[in-house]
């Protein structure tokens, strides 16, 4: 529950943004579900893990920041070993 309390303002802001997309009509069940947006669901996202629009970086195999740091460390290590 502590994480939910910390993320409450961001969750409500995201929920209000989603409601603003609907305009004046009710389009989905999200009007009474603000907690649905707590875990970084995109405003216009579909929630499917295989969607290329929502998960392009993951599906295309782009390196994450963690992977990039690992590659840089590996190259530096190889440079040190080959210079000796």
FENVENJO-V404562 format. One record per pair of residues at least 24 apart in sequence whose C-alpha atoms are under 7 Angstrom apart, sorted by the first residue. I is the first residue (numbers start at 1). J is the second residue. Records with the same first field share a line. If there is no record, write none. Layout:
BEGIN
I: J / J
END
This chain:
BEGIN
11: 35 / 37 / 38
14: 43
18: 43
END
